[in-house]
Amino acid sequence: MKIRYGEPLSNKAGLKIGGPAFCWIEPGDVEEILEAISIAEANKKTLIVVGKASNILFKDQGFDGVIINLGDGFGFIEKEGMGVLRVGAAVSLACLIEWCAESGFSGCEFLSGIPASFGGAIFMNAGVRQAKDPGEHNEMKDIIVDVDVLDFADRKTKRLKRDEIGFSYRFSGLGRKCILAARIKLENDKKSAIINRMDSFIKGRRWIQGLGFPSAGSIFKNPEGKDPAGRLIEACGLKGKRIGGAEISTVHANVIVNTGGATSRDVLGLIEFVRSRVRNRFGIELELELEIM
C-alpha cells in the first residue's frame, strides 16, 4: 500500500490546482482500504475516495484529510459470460473501451473521451446526450448490473443491484461507500462497428482537445428541460471572462480553464459570477457538476 503525506493535489486534479493532502493512500485490496479508514479515524480526519480527480477542484490550502485512490489491485477486467464483464473501479474508461473493442463487446462506446476511472464514472453516473434525442442521455446506469462496494458505516462489502442504487442525472447516491468493482452487461458486435461508434463519440468531444489549458470538464449540470448550461452562459456573453488565471473557455462556455497560475479562489469567484449572470437573465440556478474539496 502506497501512503504519502503532504501529497500535492495540483498534480492530481484536472485543473492543476490544489494544495497538499494530509494523506494520500493507494490501497491494493479491501484490507488495505480498511487500514486507510483506520488511519483517518486515528488522526480524526475526513476520508474521501477519488478516481482520476478530473472533475474535482481542490482548495488552495489543500485537503486536511485522507484521500483513497484505488491501486492496481482494482485494475482488472474479467469475463463472466453472456456479455457480462466484471470491472475493477481503478480501470480507466479509455482502457475499458479499448479492451471491449478488441474483445468484441459493445455498449460502452458512449464513454469514449471521458477522462475518468470506471469507479468514478459510476459514482457520478457519467454519460452523454444522445445524438438523436438531446433530451435523453446514455449513462453508466444503463449498462450496470450490480456494484460491489465497501460501506464505510459498517466496514462490510456489499453487492448492490442497479435498482438498489439511487441513480439519477450525474448522481449515484453512493456517498460514504468505496466502489470496488461492478458488473456491466454488453452485447457482442464486430470490432470495426464498435470502433466506428467510438470514433463518432470522440468526434463529438473533440472540442476538448482545443481547450489548450487544463480544465475539469463541465462545470455545471445541464438544467432539466432547459437549454444546456453552456448555451445559457454563452448567451450571457461570458466566453473569455476571466478572474485571475481562471477563464471561461472561448471553446465551450461550460468549461473553466486554468490559463496559468489560477487559484481555487479564482475558479470559485468565476463560478459565482456565472451563476449570478445566468440567474439574473434567465431565472435559472445553475447546479455544479464540478466537485469541490
C-alpha positions in Angstrom: 0.0 0.0 0.0 1.4 3.4 -1.0 1.0 6.1 1.6 2.2 9.7 1.1 1.7 12.6 3.5 1.6 16.1 2.2 0.9 14.9 -1.4 0.4 18.0 -3.8 -3.1 17.8 -5.2 -2.3 20.1 -8.1 -0.5 17.1 -9.6 -3.8 15.1 -9.5 -6.7 17.4 -10.5 -7.7 18.2 -14.0 -7.5 22.0 -13.3 -3.9 21.5 -11.8 -5.0 23.4 -8.7 -4.8 22.4 -5.1 -2.6 22.4 -2.0 -1.4 19.3 -0.2 -3.5 16.5 1.2 -2.9 15.4 4.8 -2.5 11.8 3.4 -2.8 10.2 0.0 -3.3 6.4 0.1 -3.4 3.9 -2.8 -4.7 0.6 -1.3 -4.4 -2.6 -3.4 -7.2 -4.6 -1.7 -10.1 -4.4 0.7 -7.9 -5.0 3.8 -5.7 -2.0 2.8 -8.8 0.1 2.4 -9.8 -0.8 5.9 -6.3 0.3 7.0 -6.8 3.6 5.3 -10.1 4.1 7.2 -8.2 3.3 10.5 -5.6 5.9 9.6 -8.3 8.5 9.0 -10.0 7.7 12.3 -6.8 7.6 14.3 -5.9 11.1 13.0 -9.6 12.3 13.3 -9.5 13.2 9.6 -12.2 13.3 6.9 -12.0 10.4 4.4 -12.8 10.6 0.7 -12.3 8.4 -2.3 -11.2 9.8 -5.7 -10.6 8.3 -9.1 -8.7 10.3 -11.7 -9.9 13.5 -9.9 -10.5 15.0 -13.4 -13.7 16.8 -12.2 -12.5 18.0 -8.8 -11.5 21.4 -7.6 -9.2 21.1 -4.6 -8.8 24.2 -2.5 -5.6 26.2 -2.5 -4.9 25.3 1.2 -5.2 21.6 0.3 -7.3 18.9 1.8 -6.9 18.2 5.5 -8.0 14.6 5.3 -7.2 11.2 4.0 -7.7 10.5 0.3 -8.1 7.0 -1.1 -7.1 6.4 -4.7 -7.6 2.7 -5.5 -4.4 0.9 -6.7 -3.5 -1.7 -9.2 -5.4 -4.5 -7.3 -8.6 -2.9 -8.6 -7.5 -2.6 -12.2 -9.0 -5.8 -13.6 -11.4 -6.8 -16.3 -13.0 -10.2 -16.2 -15.4 -12.0 -18.5 -18.3 -13.7 -16.7 -20.3 -15.0 -19.7 -23.4 -13.9 -21.6 -21.9 -10.5 -22.3 -21.3 -9.7 -18.6 -18.0 -8.2 -17.5 -16.7 -7.6 -14.0 -14.6 -4.4 -14.0 -12.4 -3.1 -11.2 -13.0 0.5 -10.1 -9.4 1.6 -10.9 -9.7 0.7 -14.6 -9.7 3.9 -16.8 -12.6 4.3 -19.2 -10.1 4.5 -22.0 -8.7 1.1 -21.2 -12.1 -0.4 -20.7 -13.4 0.8 -24.1 -10.3 -0.3 -25.9 -10.4 -3.8 -24.2 -14.1 -4.1 -25.2 -13.4 -3.2 -28.8 -10.6 -5.7 -29.1 -12.9 -8.4 -27.5 -16.0 -7.6 -29.5 -18.1 -6.2 -26.7 -20.4 -3.2 -27.5 -22.3 -0.9 -25.2 -19.8 1.4 -23.5 -18.7 3.3 -26.6 -20.6 6.4 -25.4 -18.0 6.8 -22.6 -15.3 7.4 -25.2 -13.2 10.5 -24.5 -14.4 10.9 -20.9 -11.2 11.1 -18.7 -12.4 9.1 -15.7 -11.9 5.9 -13.9 -14.6 3.2 -14.0 -15.4 3.7 -10.4 -15.5 7.5 -10.7 -17.8 7.2 -13.7 -20.2 5.1 -11.7 -20.1 7.5 -8.8 -21.1 10.4 -11.0 -23.3 8.3 -13.3 -21.2 9.7 -16.2 -22.8 9.9 -19.6 -23.5 12.0 -22.7 -26.6 13.3 -24.5 -28.0 11.1 -27.2 -27.3 12.5 -30.7 -30.8 11.6 -32.0 -32.6 13.0 -28.9 -30.6 15.6 -26.9 -33.2 15.3 -24.1 -32.1 11.8 -23.4 -28.8 10.5 -22.1 -26.6 7.4 -22.4 -25.5 6.9 -18.8 -23.5 4.4 -16.7 -26.6 3.2 -15.1 -27.8 1.8 -18.5 -25.1 -0.8 -18.5 -24.7 -1.6 -14.8 -25.9 -5.0 -13.5 -24.6 -4.5 -9.9 -21.9 -2.7 -8.0 -19.5 -4.1 -5.3 -18.9 -1.5 -2.5 -17.2 -1.3 0.9 -19.6 0.6 3.2 -17.7 2.9 5.5 -20.6 2.8 8.0 -20.2 -0.9 8.9 -17.0 -1.7 7.1 -18.6 -4.5 5.2 -18.5 -5.3 1.5 -21.8 -5.5 -0.3 -23.1 -6.1 -3.8 -25.9 -3.7 -4.7 -28.2 -4.3 -7.7 -28.8 -1.5 -10.1 -32.3 -0.9 -8.8 -30.9 -0.6 -5.2 -28.8 2.3 -6.2 -30.2 5.8 -6.4 -29.0 6.7 -9.9 -30.2 10.0 -11.4 -28.6 12.6 -13.6 -24.9 12.9 -12.6 -25.6 11.2 -9.3 -25.5 7.7 -7.8 -26.2 8.0 -4.1 -23.1 6.0 -3.3 -21.6 8.5 -0.9 -19.8 7.1 2.2 -19.1 4.0 0.2 -16.0 2.9 -1.7 -16.8 1.5 -5.1 -14.7 -1.6 -5.6 -15.9 -3.1 -8.9 -19.1 -3.5 -10.9 -20.6 -5.9 -13.4 -21.8 -4.5 -16.7 -24.0 -6.1 -19.4 -22.8 -5.6 -23.0 -23.6 -7.0 -26.4 -21.4 -8.8 -28.9 -20.5 -7.0 -32.1 -17.8 -6.7 -34.7 -14.7 -4.7 -33.8 -15.0 -2.5 -36.8 -18.6 -1.5 -35.9 -17.5 -0.8 -32.3 -14.6 1.4 -33.4 -16.8 3.4 -35.8 -19.2 4.2 -32.9 -16.2 5.1 -30.6 -15.0 7.5 -33.3 -18.4 9.2 -33.6 -18.5 9.8 -29.8 -14.9 11.0 -29.8 -15.6 13.4 -32.6 -18.5 14.8 -30.5 -16.0 15.6 -27.8 -13.1 16.7 -30.0 -13.6 20.3 -28.9 -11.9 19.3 -25.6 -8.6 19.0 -27.4 -8.9 22.6 -28.5 -9.2 24.0 -24.9 -5.5 24.5 -24.8 -5.3 24.7 -21.0 -6.0 22.4 -18.0 -9.7 22.0 -17.2 -12.1 20.0 -15.1 -14.6 19.4 -17.9 -18.2 20.6 -17.5 -18.6 22.9 -14.5 -22.4 23.0 -14.3 -25.1 20.3 -14.8 -27.5 20.9 -17.7 -30.8 22.3 -16.3 -33.6 19.8 -16.8 -35.9 20.8 -19.6 -33.9 23.9 -20.4 -31.1 24.9 -22.8 -27.7 23.3 -21.9 -25.7 25.2 -19.3 -23.1 26.1 -21.9 -25.7 27.8 -24.2 -27.1 29.8 -21.3 -23.6 31.0 -20.3 -22.7 31.9 -23.8 -25.9 33.8 -24.3 -24.8 36.0 -21.3 -21.7 36.9 -23.3 -19.3 35.2 -20.8 -16.9 33.3 -23.1 -13.5 34.6 -22.3 -14.5 36.1 -19.0 -11.5 35.9 -16.6 -10.8 36.2 -12.9 -7.1 35.9 -12.2 -5.8 32.8 -14.1 -9.3 31.2 -14.4 -11.2 31.8 -17.6 -14.5 30.8 -19.2 -13.2 28.9 -22.2 -13.6 30.5 -25.6 -14.1 27.0 -27.0 -17.0 25.9 -24.7 -18.8 28.2 -22.2 -19.5 25.4 -19.7 -15.7 24.9 -19.1 -13.4 26.9 -16.9 -9.7 26.6 -17.8 -6.5 27.4 -15.9 -4.6 29.8 -18.2 -1.7 29.7 -15.8 -1.4 30.3 -12.1 -5.1 30.1 -11.4 -6.2 29.5 -7.8 -9.2 27.9 -6.4 -10.4 31.3 -5.3 -10.2 32.5 -8.9 -12.3 29.5 -10.1 -14.9 29.9 -7.3 -15.2 33.6 -8.0 -15.8 32.9 -11.7 -18.4 30.2 -10.8 -20.4 32.6 -8.6 -20.1 35.3 -11.3 -21.5 33.0 -13.9 -24.3 31.8 -11.6 -25.3 35.4 -10.9 -25.4 36.4 -14.6 -27.5 33.3 -15.6 -29.8 33.7 -12.7 -30.5 37.4 -13.4 -31.0 36.9 -17.1 -32.9 33.5 -17.2 -34.1 32.9 -13.6 -32.2 29.6 -13.6 -30.0 28.5 -10.8 -27.1 26.5 -12.2 -26.1 23.4 -10.2 -22.5 22.4 -10.0 -21.3 19.2 -11.7 -17.7 20.1 -10.5 -16.8 18.6 -7.1 -15.2 21.0 -4.7 -13.0 19.5 -2.0 
